[in-house]
Each structure stands twice: as C-alpha cells, then as structure tokens.
Amino acid sequence: PAAATVVVVVRAVVVVVAVGSITLLMRSGATKSESRAAALLVEARALAKRGNLSAAESALFQMSETMGGTKSGKEAQLLYGDVLYGLTKYQEAAEQYQAAMKHFKGDPVLRFAAEQGYAASLESTNQYAAAGEAFAALAEKAPNSIVAAEFLMSAARNYLRADRREDAVRIYTDLSTHPENTRVAQEATIFGRITPEQK
C-alpha cells in the first residue's frame, strides 16, 4: 500500500561540558558517554544518508542498547524510526516513532516529523483505521491548507481500506473544491466516485 513519505529531520547535537575541576570529575563519566553517543549518532546519520541502512541500523541499535539514556540516544529515536521504515521493519519503526514523539514533546517540528513516520508505519502495517486518524490529526497541525489537504487524502485512503466509507467520502467531498491544491481537488473528485470494491 502507498505510504506517506517520511522526511528525515536532522538536528545538531550539542554536548555540554562541565566547567571546574570538581564538577568535571563528577560528570566525566556522563560526559564521555554523551560524547560517544553524539559521535555514533553522526556516524549513523552519515550511513543513512549514503543509503547504507543496515549499517545505520546496527549503529542505532547499539545506541539504544548502551546509550539510550543519553541526550543523543533519545534524539536518535527519530532517525532509528526512519531507518527501520526504510528497511520495511514497519512495526519496529512505529515503536521508535512513538518513543520520539514522547521525547520531542517540547519540539513541535521534530515531533511533527515523528508523527508523520508513525502514521506511515500504521498504514504499512495495515492498521488502516488508526492510520486514518493519525493522518487526520496531522492535517490539523499542518503549516498550511495545501499540506493539510495532502494529509487528508492519506486519511481518506486509509478510511476506505478500514471500511469507513462515509468518513472517506466526506473528506473527498470537502477536498473536491479545494481552492489552492487543485491536484488534490481533482483526485478527490475522482476517488469520491469510486466504491471500495472498485478500488
């Protein structure tokens, strides 16, 4: 089934180094762990960018097992979800996206990216009703009506597959007269006339 494109959001990792000899001694272990985690995260991002997803997964798994409590370890959850999704390990990806959503509560941009990955993972694991709800929720948070329309089309697609035809048709009907996203308007007009059996 079609799934939403997952966009990898790259965020710089800042390592805080304690000042003062006593503080340094007390925190040296934690600082070294964070430094190692930050370096491993950079490596995993580079591997993923080069398309070596298996190696990236291995690095990210190591982080989750030994450095999950570090700042970088938590920030790696979004990338881990993207990598697992790219490897078609959709259920595992959904778990990482959920963890990232919790971690990025205070960062709306990265949380939004994690929510997109989670919605796509739900669709890819045939959880169509839940995916429809997730995409509809993303539409409400979208930065503009054009992007919102794309999420609503995804929601309608999943509602149809979940036998929630009325919800799907309602969305298609609303989008068929969308004033800005004409492509979506045309597609919504067509899909709104097609029954689930025909699809």
LOVEXTOR-100041 format. One line per 10 residues: number of its first residue (from 1); their letters; for each residue y, x, z of N, C-alpha, C, O. Coordinates in Angstrom, 2 decimals. Atoms other than C-alpha are relative to their C-alpha. Layout:
NUM) a) Y X Z Y X Z Y X Z Y X Z | ...
END
This chain:
1) paaatvvvvv) -1.22 0.82 0.00 0.00 0.00 0.00 1.25 0.85 0.00 1.25 1.98 0.48 | -1.27 -0.73 0.01 3.59 1.01 -0.57 0.49 0.19 1.41 0.29 -0.68 2.26 | -0.52 -0.27 -1.34 5.23 2.58 2.43 1.38 0.57 -0.12 1.72 1.21 -1.12 | -1.37 -0.49 0.04 8.80 3.41 3.29 0.02 1.51 -0.01 -0.83 2.15 0.61 | -0.15 -1.44 0.04 9.93 6.94 2.54 0.49 0.49 1.34 1.45 -0.02 1.90 | -0.38 -0.56 -1.28 10.11 9.00 5.66 0.87 1.20 -0.22 0.49 2.15 -0.91 | -0.95 -1.10 0.15 13.10 11.27 5.87 -0.08 0.89 1.22 0.07 0.42 2.35 | 0.06 -0.95 -1.11 12.71 14.43 7.98 1.41 0.38 0.39 2.17 0.93 -0.41 | -1.33 -0.33 -0.50 15.80 14.85 10.11 -0.09 1.31 0.77 -0.84 1.41 1.74 | 0.05 -1.32 -0.62 16.43 18.50 11.07 1.15 0.14 0.99 2.31 -0.02 0.61
11) ravvvvvavg) -1.01 -0.18 -1.06 18.27 19.11 14.36 -0.12 1.42 0.57 -1.22 1.86 0.93 | 0.00 -1.35 -0.56 19.25 22.57 15.58 -0.38 -0.05 1.47 0.01 -0.96 2.20 | 0.44 -0.09 -1.38 17.67 23.61 18.86 0.83 1.04 0.74 0.91 2.19 0.30 | -0.82 -0.91 -0.79 19.93 25.17 21.49 -0.76 0.41 1.25 -1.22 -0.43 2.01 | 0.69 -0.51 -1.17 18.34 27.38 24.10 1.04 0.44 1.02 1.88 1.28 0.73 | -0.97 -0.31 -1.04 20.29 27.55 27.35 -0.53 1.15 0.85 -1.63 1.06 1.41 | 0.39 -1.17 -0.77 20.14 30.93 29.07 0.79 0.02 1.30 2.02 -0.02 1.27 | -0.67 0.00 -1.31 20.91 31.02 32.78 0.79 1.28 0.20 0.38 2.35 -0.27 | -0.85 -1.14 -0.27 23.67 33.34 33.95 -0.13 0.39 1.47 -0.19 -0.47 2.34 | 0.12 -0.47 -1.38 23.36 35.50 37.05 -1.41 0.48 0.26 -2.37 -0.15 -0.18
21) sitllmrsga) 1.31 -0.61 -0.20 20.51 37.69 38.21 -0.96 -0.89 0.78 -2.14 -0.98 0.42 | 0.88 0.84 -0.81 19.14 35.31 40.85 -0.46 -1.21 -0.80 -1.64 -1.55 -0.81 | 0.33 1.17 0.82 19.30 32.29 38.56 -0.93 0.40 -1.13 -1.84 -0.35 -1.48 | 0.83 -0.47 1.10 17.77 34.34 35.76 -1.44 0.21 0.45 -2.38 -0.15 -0.26 | 1.34 -0.21 -0.53 14.83 35.35 37.94 -0.72 -1.32 0.24 -1.92 -1.44 -0.01 | 0.59 1.29 -0.33 14.25 31.75 39.00 -0.41 -0.77 -1.26 -1.39 -1.51 -1.26 | 0.22 0.80 1.21 14.39 30.39 35.48 -0.62 0.78 -1.14 -0.79 0.24 -2.24 | 0.46 -0.84 1.10 12.97 33.25 33.47 -1.25 -0.57 -0.67 -1.38 -0.52 -1.89 | 1.23 0.57 0.57 9.57 31.57 33.04 0.30 -1.17 -0.91 -0.24 -1.27 -2.01 | -0.34 1.18 0.80 11.08 28.33 31.81 0.76 0.40 -1.26 0.54 -0.17 -2.33
31) tksesraaal) -0.77 -0.45 1.15 13.50 30.16 29.52 -0.90 0.62 -1.06 -0.71 0.38 -2.25 | 0.92 -0.61 0.95 10.70 32.18 27.94 -0.83 -1.06 -0.70 -1.08 -0.97 -1.90 | 0.78 1.08 0.60 8.67 29.04 27.39 0.82 -0.75 -1.04 0.32 -1.08 -2.12 | -0.87 0.71 0.94 11.61 27.31 25.74 0.27 0.85 -1.24 0.29 0.33 -2.36 | -0.24 -0.90 1.13 12.31 30.36 23.57 -1.21 0.02 -0.93 -1.05 -0.03 -2.16 | 1.21 0.01 0.81 8.69 30.44 22.40 -0.14 -1.32 -0.74 -0.50 -1.36 -1.92 | 0.10 1.33 0.62 8.76 26.70 21.75 1.00 -0.15 -1.14 0.67 -0.70 -2.19 | -1.03 0.09 1.03 12.01 26.95 19.79 -0.41 0.79 -1.24 -0.21 0.34 -2.37 | 0.43 -0.83 1.12 10.60 29.75 17.64 -1.14 -0.67 -0.76 -1.18 -0.63 -1.99 | 1.13 0.67 0.64 7.41 27.80 16.98 0.46 -1.23 -0.78 -0.11 -1.56 -1.83
41) lvearalakr) -0.54 1.17 0.70 9.42 24.72 16.02 0.65 0.42 -1.33 0.47 -0.25 -2.35 | -0.61 -0.52 1.23 11.43 26.76 13.49 -1.09 0.35 -1.01 -0.96 0.06 -2.20 | 1.11 -0.36 0.88 8.16 28.09 12.08 -0.65 -1.24 -0.60 -0.96 -1.28 -1.80 | 0.64 1.23 0.48 6.66 24.60 11.83 0.86 -0.69 -1.05 0.34 -1.22 -2.03 | -0.90 0.61 0.97 9.74 23.30 10.03 -0.05 0.73 -1.34 -0.04 0.12 -2.41 | 0.06 -0.80 1.22 9.57 26.16 7.54 -1.31 -0.27 -0.76 -1.31 -0.37 -1.98 | 1.30 0.28 0.62 5.87 25.49 6.89 0.01 -1.38 -0.66 -0.48 -1.54 -1.77 | -0.05 1.36 0.55 6.50 21.77 6.38 0.88 -0.04 -1.25 0.56 -0.73 -2.22 | -0.92 -0.03 1.15 9.40 22.49 4.01 -0.68 0.60 -1.22 -0.43 0.19 -2.35 | 0.73 -0.63 1.11 7.12 24.71 1.92 -1.19 -0.84 -0.45 -1.87 -0.49 -1.42
51) gnlsaaesal) 1.10 0.87 0.38 4.57 21.91 1.78 -1.33 0.37 0.62 -2.36 -0.21 0.28 | 1.24 -0.41 -0.68 2.01 23.65 3.98 -0.16 -0.85 1.26 0.05 -0.39 2.38 | 0.05 0.95 -1.11 1.42 20.60 6.13 -1.12 0.29 1.00 -0.96 0.05 2.19 | 1.12 -0.30 -0.91 -1.93 21.70 7.55 0.39 1.09 1.00 0.09 0.99 2.19 | -0.44 -1.07 -0.89 -0.42 24.90 8.94 1.08 -0.50 0.95 1.12 -0.12 2.12 | -1.05 0.58 -0.85 2.59 22.96 10.23 -0.62 -0.85 1.09 -0.19 -0.82 2.24 | 0.69 0.83 -1.00 0.25 20.52 11.94 -0.61 0.86 1.10 -0.53 0.52 2.28 | 0.62 -0.90 -0.98 -1.58 23.39 13.63 1.03 0.53 0.98 0.79 0.57 2.19 | -1.06 -0.52 -0.86 1.68 24.85 14.96 0.54 -1.08 0.93 0.80 -0.83 2.10 | -0.53 1.10 -0.80 2.90 21.47 16.16 -1.01 -0.48 1.04 -0.63 -0.89 2.13
61) fqmsetmggt) 1.04 0.36 -0.98 -0.43 20.70 17.83 0.03 0.99 1.15 -0.08 0.60 2.31 | -0.10 -1.02 -1.04 -0.15 23.99 19.70 1.18 -0.27 0.91 1.08 -0.12 2.13 | -1.17 0.31 -0.80 3.32 23.00 20.82 -0.27 -1.18 0.93 0.10 -1.15 2.10 | 0.24 1.20 -0.80 2.17 19.58 22.01 -0.95 0.28 1.16 -0.85 -0.33 2.22 | 0.99 -0.30 -1.03 -0.70 21.10 23.98 0.53 0.93 1.08 0.17 0.78 2.25 | -0.43 -1.02 -0.96 1.10 24.01 25.65 1.48 -0.01 0.32 1.91 0.58 1.32 | -1.45 -0.03 -0.20 4.84 23.37 25.33 0.62 -1.38 -0.09 1.83 -1.51 -0.31 | -0.49 1.36 0.15 5.14 19.60 25.27 1.11 -0.38 0.96 1.91 -1.27 0.68 | -1.03 0.31 -0.99 7.33 19.59 28.35 1.33 0.66 -0.25 2.31 0.35 0.43 | -1.25 -0.67 0.30 9.98 21.84 26.85 0.88 -0.88 -0.87 0.42 -1.86 -1.46
71) ksgkeaqlly) -0.92 0.76 0.84 13.06 20.55 25.07 -0.44 0.03 -1.46 -0.46 -1.00 -2.13 | 0.43 -0.13 1.39 11.84 21.89 21.74 -1.31 -0.75 -0.24 -1.52 -1.34 -1.30 | 1.26 0.71 0.13 8.39 20.46 22.38 0.20 -1.49 -0.19 -0.51 -2.13 -0.97 | -0.29 1.43 0.14 9.86 16.99 22.75 0.70 -0.30 -1.32 0.44 -1.32 -1.96 | -0.70 0.19 1.26 12.15 17.40 19.76 -0.96 0.12 -1.20 -0.69 -0.42 -2.27 | 0.97 -0.20 1.08 9.11 18.43 17.69 -0.77 -1.26 -0.33 -1.43 -1.32 -1.37 | 0.81 1.21 0.20 7.60 14.95 18.02 0.34 -0.71 -1.31 -0.55 -1.24 -1.97 | -0.38 0.65 1.26 9.60 13.59 15.09 -0.58 0.74 -1.19 -1.14 0.11 -2.10 | 0.57 -0.80 1.09 8.57 16.44 12.80 -1.52 -0.15 -0.02 -2.12 -0.24 -1.09 | 1.46 0.15 -0.09 4.98 16.12 14.04 -0.42 -1.32 -0.65 -1.41 -1.38 -1.37
81) gdvlygltky) 0.30 1.28 0.62 5.03 12.46 13.04 0.09 0.08 -1.51 -0.77 -0.44 -2.22 | -0.17 -0.14 1.45 6.35 13.33 9.57 -1.15 0.77 -0.63 -1.64 0.40 -1.70 | 1.09 -0.83 0.54 3.69 15.99 9.07 -1.31 -0.78 -0.01 -2.04 -0.75 -1.00 | 1.22 0.80 -0.07 0.86 13.73 10.22 0.01 -1.11 -1.04 -1.01 -1.41 -1.65 | -0.11 1.05 1.02 2.15 10.97 7.96 -0.28 0.59 -1.38 -0.99 -0.02 -2.19 | 0.24 -0.65 1.28 2.19 13.39 5.03 -1.46 0.35 -0.22 -1.92 0.45 -1.36 | 1.43 -0.29 0.07 -1.44 14.22 5.84 -0.83 -1.28 0.03 -2.06 -1.22 0.15 | 0.61 1.34 -0.03 -2.23 10.46 5.80 -0.72 -0.30 1.31 -1.64 -1.12 1.35 | 0.54 0.31 -1.33 -3.07 10.50 9.50 0.98 -0.98 0.67 1.70 -0.65 1.61 | -1.03 0.97 -0.32 -1.09 7.34 9.97 0.00 -0.45 1.46 1.06 -0.62 2.05
91) qeaaeqyqaa) 0.04 0.45 -1.39 -2.31 6.23 13.39 0.55 1.07 0.94 1.31 0.77 1.86 | -0.51 -1.10 -0.80 -1.64 9.65 14.89 1.51 0.16 -0.20 2.25 0.47 0.74 | -1.43 -0.09 0.28 1.74 9.70 13.18 0.77 -1.06 0.78 1.83 -0.77 1.34 | -0.65 1.08 -0.73 2.62 6.34 14.74 0.18 0.37 1.47 1.21 0.06 2.07 | -0.08 -0.40 -1.42 1.88 7.76 18.20 1.11 1.01 0.22 1.83 0.95 1.21 | -1.07 -1.00 -0.12 4.18 10.71 17.61 1.38 -0.63 -0.19 2.33 -0.27 0.51 | -1.28 0.69 0.21 6.94 8.47 16.27 0.40 -0.80 1.24 1.57 -0.84 1.61 | -0.29 0.76 -1.21 6.66 6.28 19.36 0.52 0.93 1.10 1.47 0.60 1.81 | -0.45 -0.97 -1.00 6.99 9.34 21.58 1.41 0.48 -0.32 2.23 0.65 0.58 | -1.33 -0.44 0.41 10.00 10.49 19.56 1.05 -1.08 0.26 2.17 -0.77 0.66
101) mkhfkgdpvl) -0.92 1.10 -0.25 11.61 7.06 19.87 0.43 -0.02 1.47 1.59 -0.29 1.78 | -0.32 -0.04 -1.43 11.42 7.36 23.66 0.89 1.20 0.32 1.84 1.10 1.10 | -0.75 -1.22 -0.29 12.73 10.92 23.67 1.43 -0.08 -0.52 2.35 0.42 0.13 | -1.32 0.04 0.64 15.67 10.18 21.36 0.78 -1.28 0.31 1.57 -1.75 -0.51 | -0.73 1.22 -0.38 16.96 7.11 23.22 1.51 0.20 -0.06 2.25 -0.72 -0.42 | -1.43 -0.28 -0.01 20.35 8.79 23.53 0.55 0.52 -1.31 1.74 0.82 -1.41 | -0.42 -0.51 1.31 20.47 9.95 19.91 -0.33 -1.04 -1.06 -1.46 -1.06 -1.56 | 0.30 1.10 0.92 20.78 6.95 17.58 -0.46 0.44 -1.38 -1.24 -0.27 -2.02 | 0.38 -0.47 1.34 20.41 9.00 14.39 -1.47 0.39 -0.04 -2.21 -0.06 -0.91 | 1.39 -0.44 -0.01 17.12 10.67 15.32 -0.94 -1.13 0.42 -2.07 -1.21 -0.06
111) rfaaeqgyaa) 0.83 1.15 -0.38 15.81 7.53 17.00 -0.22 -0.91 -1.22 -1.32 -1.42 -1.42 | 0.10 0.83 1.19 16.53 5.60 13.80 -1.01 0.60 -0.98 -1.78 -0.13 -1.61 | 0.96 -0.67 0.88 14.58 8.20 11.81 -1.43 -0.20 0.51 -2.34 -0.44 -0.27 | 1.32 0.21 -0.59 11.65 7.89 14.23 -0.47 -1.44 -0.20 -1.65 -1.68 -0.45 | 0.35 1.40 0.19 11.75 4.10 13.95 -0.42 -0.28 -1.44 -1.31 -1.10 -1.68 | 0.40 0.16 1.40 11.55 4.34 10.15 -1.42 0.51 -0.21 -2.24 -0.13 -0.87 | 1.34 -0.55 0.12 8.50 6.56 10.40 -1.04 -0.90 0.65 -2.14 -1.07 0.13 | 0.93 0.88 -0.70 6.91 4.20 12.90 -0.29 -1.25 -0.83 -1.44 -1.67 -0.93 | 0.19 1.18 0.83 7.46 1.17 10.65 -0.90 0.30 -1.19 -1.79 -0.48 -1.52 | 0.83 -0.40 1.14 5.96 3.01 7.68 -1.44 0.22 0.42 -2.37 -0.12 -0.32
121) slestnqyaa) 1.36 -0.25 -0.50 2.97 4.06 9.78 -0.73 -1.31 0.28 -1.93 -1.43 0.02 | 0.61 1.31 -0.24 2.35 0.47 10.84 -0.48 -0.62 -1.31 -1.58 -1.18 -1.38 | 0.40 0.55 1.30 2.30 -0.61 7.20 -1.21 0.74 -0.55 -2.12 0.12 -1.10 | 1.09 -0.80 0.56 -0.01 2.23 6.23 -1.31 -0.18 0.76 -2.37 0.18 0.25 | 1.23 0.30 -0.76 -2.49 1.20 8.95 -0.31 -1.50 -0.05 -1.08 -2.02 0.75 | 0.27 1.42 0.26 -2.45 -2.40 7.67 0.40 -0.92 1.15 -0.13 -2.02 1.28 | -0.53 0.86 -1.07 -0.60 -3.74 10.71 1.24 -0.70 -0.54 2.37 -0.43 -0.12 | -1.08 0.53 0.80 1.49 -5.88 8.42 1.00 -0.85 0.78 2.21 -0.75 0.55 | -0.92 0.83 -0.77 2.94 -8.38 10.89 0.94 0.87 0.83 2.15 0.65 0.87 | -0.81 -0.91 -0.82 4.10 -5.60 13.21 0.94 0.82 -0.86 2.08 1.07 -0.47
131) ageafaalae) -0.85 -0.77 0.91 5.42 -3.60 10.27 1.17 -0.85 -0.48 2.30 -0.37 -0.57 | -1.08 0.89 0.42 7.40 -6.60 9.07 1.07 -0.13 1.06 2.27 -0.08 0.75 | -0.96 0.10 -1.10 9.01 -6.98 12.46 0.79 1.30 0.15 1.99 1.28 0.41 | -0.65 -1.30 -0.16 9.75 -3.25 12.61 1.05 0.22 -1.09 2.15 0.71 -0.81 | -0.96 -0.16 1.09 11.43 -3.22 9.20 1.18 -0.96 0.15 2.32 -0.62 -0.17 | -1.08 0.96 -0.21 13.41 -6.35 10.04 0.96 0.51 1.08 2.18 0.33 0.98 | -0.84 -0.57 -1.06 14.66 -4.64 13.21 0.84 1.15 -0.53 1.99 1.31 -0.13 | -0.75 -1.09 0.61 15.68 -1.59 11.16 1.16 -0.54 -0.83 2.23 0.07 -0.87 | -1.07 0.60 0.81 17.69 -3.86 8.87 1.21 -0.34 0.85 2.35 -0.22 0.39 | -1.10 0.37 -0.89 19.76 -4.99 11.83 0.80 1.23 0.44 1.97 1.11 0.80
141) kapnsivaae) -0.66 -1.23 -0.43 20.58 -1.36 12.67 0.52 0.84 -1.17 1.14 1.88 -0.98 | -0.36 -0.77 1.19 21.20 -0.21 9.11 1.50 0.25 -0.07 2.29 -0.58 0.38 | -1.43 -0.35 0.05 24.53 1.53 8.42 0.83 -0.88 -0.93 2.05 -0.96 -0.78 | -0.73 0.89 0.92 25.44 -0.90 5.61 -0.96 -1.03 -0.56 -2.17 -0.94 -0.37 | 0.81 1.11 0.50 24.22 -4.03 3.86 -0.95 0.42 -1.12 -1.99 -0.20 -1.30 | 0.87 -0.47 1.08 22.75 -2.11 0.92 -1.30 0.57 0.57 -2.39 0.25 0.09 | 1.18 -0.57 -0.66 20.41 -0.13 3.16 -0.78 -1.09 0.72 -2.01 -1.10 0.70 | 0.65 1.10 -0.71 19.70 -3.24 5.22 -0.88 -0.81 -0.96 -1.97 -1.25 -0.59 | 0.75 0.77 0.99 18.56 -5.02 2.05 -1.33 0.68 -0.34 -2.34 0.01 -0.55 | 1.24 -0.74 0.29 16.00 -2.28 1.37 -1.02 -0.22 1.12 -2.20 -0.43 0.86
151) flmsaarnyl) 0.90 0.22 -1.14 14.54 -2.66 4.86 -0.53 -1.44 0.00 -1.70 -1.67 0.32 | 0.43 1.40 0.02 14.43 -6.44 4.48 -1.05 -0.23 -1.09 -1.96 -1.04 -0.91 | 1.02 0.10 1.05 12.49 -6.09 1.22 -1.35 0.51 0.53 -2.40 -0.06 0.25 | 1.23 -0.52 -0.61 9.96 -3.98 3.12 -0.56 -0.99 1.00 -1.77 -1.19 1.08 | 0.45 1.01 -0.97 9.84 -6.60 5.85 -0.68 -1.16 -0.72 -1.75 -1.60 -0.31 | 0.57 1.12 0.75 9.19 -9.36 3.31 -1.36 0.36 -0.59 -2.29 -0.44 -0.56 | 1.27 -0.45 0.57 6.46 -7.34 1.61 -1.12 -0.06 1.04 -2.23 -0.50 0.75 | 1.00 0.01 -1.06 4.66 -6.96 4.91 -0.29 -1.39 0.53 -1.42 -1.70 0.89 | 0.22 1.38 -0.44 5.17 -10.57 5.93 -0.95 -0.72 -0.95 -1.81 -1.48 -0.51 | 0.92 0.61 0.97 3.44 -11.66 2.72 -1.43 0.44 0.27 -2.35 -0.37 0.25
161) radrredavr) 1.35 -0.53 -0.24 0.48 -9.42 3.48 -0.57 -0.48 1.33 -1.78 -0.48 1.54 | 0.43 0.53 -1.29 0.37 -10.84 7.00 -0.13 -1.52 -0.03 -0.30 -2.16 1.01 | 0.08 1.45 0.19 0.24 -14.39 5.57 1.14 -0.75 0.69 0.98 -1.89 1.13 | -1.19 0.65 -0.53 3.70 -15.14 6.88 0.94 -0.29 -1.18 2.05 0.23 -1.27 | -0.70 0.26 1.24 4.84 -16.55 3.57 1.40 -0.57 0.23 2.35 -0.18 -0.46 | -1.31 0.61 -0.22 7.69 -18.64 4.97 1.05 1.04 0.35 2.18 0.98 -0.13 | -0.94 -1.06 -0.37 9.30 -15.58 6.55 0.35 0.85 -1.22 1.51 1.22 -1.42 | -0.23 -0.82 1.20 8.86 -13.61 3.32 0.91 -0.72 -0.99 1.86 -0.13 -1.51 | -0.79 0.76 0.96 10.28 -16.35 1.12 1.43 -0.17 0.49 2.37 -0.12 -0.31 | -1.36 0.12 -0.56 13.24 -16.83 3.45 0.80 1.27 -0.29 1.97 1.19 -0.68
171) iytdlsthpe) -0.69 -1.28 0.26 14.11 -13.12 3.10 0.30 0.15 -1.48 1.42 0.50 -1.86 | -0.20 -0.12 1.44 13.61 -13.13 -0.67 1.12 -0.92 -0.47 1.93 -0.55 -1.32 | -1.04 0.96 0.40 15.81 -16.21 -0.98 1.38 0.52 0.39 2.33 0.44 -0.40 | -1.29 -0.54 -0.45 18.59 -14.63 1.08 0.44 1.19 -0.85 1.62 1.32 -1.19 | -0.35 -1.22 0.74 18.42 -11.36 -0.84 0.23 -0.26 -1.48 0.85 0.57 -2.15 | -0.12 0.27 1.44 18.30 -13.00 -4.27 1.46 -0.14 -0.45 1.76 -0.04 -1.63 | -1.44 0.10 0.34 22.07 -13.46 -4.10 0.80 1.13 0.66 2.00 0.99 0.89 | -0.69 -1.12 -0.65 22.87 -10.10 -2.50 1.12 0.51 -0.91 0.86 0.86 -2.06 | -1.14 -0.34 0.86 26.36 -9.20 -3.78 0.12 1.48 -0.34 0.79 1.83 -1.31 | -0.19 -1.44 0.20 26.03 -5.40 -3.54 -1.22 0.69 -0.57 -1.10 1.54 -1.46
181) ntrvaqeati) 1.22 -0.65 0.48 22.42 -4.42 -4.10 -0.64 -0.88 -1.07 -1.52 -1.68 -0.77 | 0.46 0.87 1.08 21.75 -6.00 -7.48 -1.48 0.21 -0.32 -2.18 -0.73 -0.69 | 1.42 -0.25 0.26 18.37 -4.30 -7.91 -0.86 -0.79 0.96 -1.83 -1.43 0.55 | 0.74 0.77 -1.00 17.13 -5.82 -4.67 0.10 -1.49 -0.30 -0.88 -2.22 -0.16 | -0.19 1.42 0.31 18.60 -9.17 -5.69 -0.94 -0.44 -1.13 -1.53 -1.52 -1.06 | 0.87 0.33 1.13 16.65 -9.11 -8.97 -1.47 -0.02 0.44 -2.22 -0.92 0.07 | 1.38 -0.06 -0.46 13.40 -8.05 -7.28 -0.31 -1.17 0.93 -1.39 -1.75 0.87 | 0.21 1.09 -0.94 13.83 -10.64 -4.55 -0.17 -1.32 -0.74 -0.97 -2.17 -0.33 | 0.12 1.22 0.79 14.29 -13.37 -7.16 -1.40 -0.11 -0.61 -1.99 -1.19 -0.64 | 1.34 -0.01 0.61 11.04 -12.34 -8.87 -1.08 -0.21 1.04 -1.94 -1.08 0.89
191) fgritpeqk) 1.04 0.08 -1.02 8.96 -11.83 -5.73 0.01 -1.34 0.72 -1.03 -1.82 1.18 | -0.09 1.28 -0.68 10.22 -15.04 -4.23 -0.75 -1.10 -0.72 -1.04 -2.14 -0.12 | 0.70 1.01 0.79 8.45 -16.94 -7.01 -1.50 0.27 -0.07 -2.25 -0.54 -0.63 | 1.41 -0.40 0.10 5.11 -15.15 -6.63 -0.73 -0.37 1.29 -0.25 -0.06 2.38 | 0.77 0.36 -1.19 2.49 -16.51 -4.26 -0.78 1.23 0.47 -1.01 2.15 -0.32 | 0.80 -1.13 -0.50 0.48 -14.13 -2.02 -1.29 0.20 -0.81 -1.75 1.33 -0.98 | 1.23 -0.12 0.78 -2.63 -14.93 -4.12 0.27 0.74 -1.31 -0.55 1.53 -1.77 | -0.34 -0.66 1.25 -0.84 -13.82 -7.28 0.28 1.47 0.20 0.02 2.29 -0.68 | -0.30 -1.39 -0.28 0.29 -10.61 -5.62 -1.27 0.78 0.25 -1.22 1.98 0.50
END
